Amino acid sequence: MTRTSLSQACFHGGESWNAIGNGSDALDNFDRVINADVLDAWFPPSPKVIQSLSEHLCRLISTSPPTHSHGLIQEIAAARDIRSESIVVGAGSSDLIHRLLPILCGQSSSAAVLDPTYPEYAHVLRNILGCRVFCIPLSLELGFPVGETELSAALAQRPNLVVIVNPNNPTGTYVPSDVLCDWLVGVPSDTTVWIDETYIDYVSPDDSMERFAASSSNVIVCKSLSKCFSLSGARVAYAVCAPALAERVRRLTPPWAVSLPAQVAAVASLQDPEYFRARWSETAELRAGLVRGLEERAHLKVVGGAGNFVLALAGGAHAPTAASICEQARKDNLFLRDASRTSHILPPQALRIAVKDESTNRRIVEILASMRSEHEDDRTLEQATGWQALPELFLG
């Protein structure tokens, strides 16, 4: 897909599966690739998850789950101190996006989304629902901040819906909960605010807006358990909203929407907060180490932010594009995300790289550093990379 065809489809990557394969023996090939193009957690699920699934796997696979996931909903309510009537569960956040947005928007509606951000929102709103979508451009020169200026710009056109991914993907920029609370006070009652908190726990689970949403008539918080709880393959997520909206969604939800293994895995995860707080803290350390390696050895510049990923840019007129870097890296079974394919704001040199364990991060840096060395010639480093042509933000 070219940069001129962004409106025709939603790009999600996952190209590592091309190397892993799709046959019955594909799982044996996992160790052959580094799938840094998707944001699966680098750490394993909670030991409580592994124990529950291992001990009861045959029964979990062969038994129909609770029809409406009542046990999972009760566990979420207890863990998050939220009323159960405000909770809707689904098979991942994409399921909730595709189920809730049609209730909120239609062809006569308008929506405001950040740019760059998670592209599924603009895709569903514009291409599936026929909404008018206002893209709020984030400043490359300033490091893609999302603050009062950008949030106010989202309201300027009086949209029916505002979508905020917090922390934002792929930039990793984050809006503190106090800033969001102050801004939400001024949001008109006829404007719905959707807050996607897929990566919030990597910042702080205490900064979630879940309880705010449960007591609000026009705020929805979408929470995936995939990225922060290492349940990407299980596909389980939940949304918190006003009870009346939650009831409307439940009427449209098919029975058995969340599989039994996923329900059991999610409950066990929510019962092991200490394990995950330790992993989230380790992720911050691993991310910092990856940033140092990318900047010092691969001579990429990383945009500051939070999450289990980094947005890196190769600068200057002579720098290879993200597409060419991704193509070259695949030869070493390293899969990276060409972030420029998801936004017209991002330059062609924008890469998104998932944070992995220490040894894998080191291997990522080695591959990228080796690629850089192969393309260097007699020019000085400054001439070869062209950092002088980048905005001041990227001068270090």
C-alpha positions, 0 to 999 in steps of 0.5 A: 500500500502506498502513502496515497492509499491510506483511506482504502485499508487499515494497515496493521503489520503482522508480517512476521507470520509470513516467515513463521507460516500458517500450517500445523507446524508453524508454532515451531518456527516462532524462535526463528523471527523477531516480531517487533512489528507487533506490540505483544508483551515481551514477558510471559503471562502470569504464572497463575494463567499458565497454571490454570490453563495447563491444569484444565486445558482439555476442559477449557477447550471442549466446554462452552464458556459462560454465555455473557462472561459474568464471572469475568465482568465481576472480576474486572469490577472488583479489580478496578472498583467499577460497577459491573453494569458499566462494563462490557467485554469483548474479544479484544479491543478491535471487537469493541471498536467495531461493536460500539462505534456504530452505536455512537456514529453514522453517516451524519456524524463527525469525529475527531482523531489524532494524527498520528494515532492507532489507524483502526479508528479512522478506518472504521469511522471513515470507511465503514461508518461513513463519518466525517473525520477530522484529523488533528495533526500532532507536531513532529517538531515538538515531539507529537505532544498531546495536551490542552492545545491539541485536545481543544483543537479536537473540539473546535469542529464540534464533533460527535466523537473524539478519540484519544489513544493514551498513551498514543500509538505509535508516538508513545506520548501520554496525557496525564489524568489530571490534564484529561479531567480538567479538559473533560469538564469543558466537553459538551454533553452531546460529544462523546469522548473515547479513551483507548488505554491499551498501554496505560498500565505501562505508565501507571494503572492508577492513572486510568480514567475507568472510574471517571467513565463509569460515572460519566454519560459521555466518556468511554474507556476501552481497555485491552488486556492484550499488550500489558497482560500478555494475552494478545493471542487470547483476545480479551478486552473490556470497555467502561461506560455509562450503564445505559450505553453498556446495556445497549451494547450487551443487546448487540453482543453475541453469546459466548463472545469471549472464549473460555480460555480467554475468560480464565486467563483474564481472571487469573491475570487480574488476580496477580497485580504484583507480577504485572507491576514488576513486568511493567517496571522492567519494560521501562528499563528495557525500553530505556536500554533499547533507546540508548542502543538505537541512538548510539549504535544504529544512529536512529533518533527516538521520540520520547514517550511511554509504552512497550514500543519506540518511534524511531526516525532515520534522518536526513536526505540520504537516510533510507526509508522505513520501508527499505529498512524493514525490507532489509531487516526481514533478511535477518528475520527481524520484522519492524513496523513502517509507521509512515504507512499509518499516517501522512504526518509521519515522515517516510523514515518513521519506524515503530519498534516493539520493546523485547527482552534484553537479549532480543533488544540487543539483537535488534540493535545489532542488526540495525547497526550492521545495516547502517554500517553497510550503507556508510561510505567515505562521508563523515557521519554527519554527511551520511546521516544528515542529522543537521536537516532534522528539526531541533527536537532530533538534535539530541 
